[in-house]
Amino acid sequence: MTLTDFVLILFIVLLLVWAIYDECIMDKRHGKTLLRITLLRRNRIDGSIFIFLIGILIYNNITTQGTLLTTWLLCALILLAVYISWIRKPKLLLKSEGLFFANVWVKYDRIQAMNLSEDGVLVIQLEKRRLLVRVRNIDDLEKIYKVMVTNQ
């Protein structure tokens, strides 16, 4: 096994752990989920470019008589990239004490201001940064408002 194979295995394992955390574990952390909102996907083109580049690496590995293990690891990496950029849906989880946005826990008391832009983006102002919440369904903004008002 080469260093390249080891690095590929490391990245694949880390991505699998992150995907399991995102889908299974995050719902159970910090209490019961009061509201789960599906958000708009971003960076599909970035995922497509990444998949294309890995495809080039697979082609190069096959044409230069590279190891079969490396080819299979690159194929597994493509499958994970397809899942992350095309199948997985980003979500906002509202709990009784805070929310999960982009897999990061934010307590409600850290929120300093909330604004709604003209194009339907909810802007949550924290101490040092802003969270831009782009919901898939515009009616979800009212649900978010109701849950946050009742829990603050």
Secondary structure, 3 states (H helix, E strand, C coil): CCHHHHHHHHHHHHHHHHHHHHHHHHHHCCCCEEEEEEECCCCHHHHHHHHHHHHHHHHHHHHCCCCHHHHHHHHHHHHHHHHHHHHCCCEEEEECCEEEECCEEEEHHHCCEEEECCCCEEEEECCCCEEEEEECCCCHHHHHHHHHHHHC
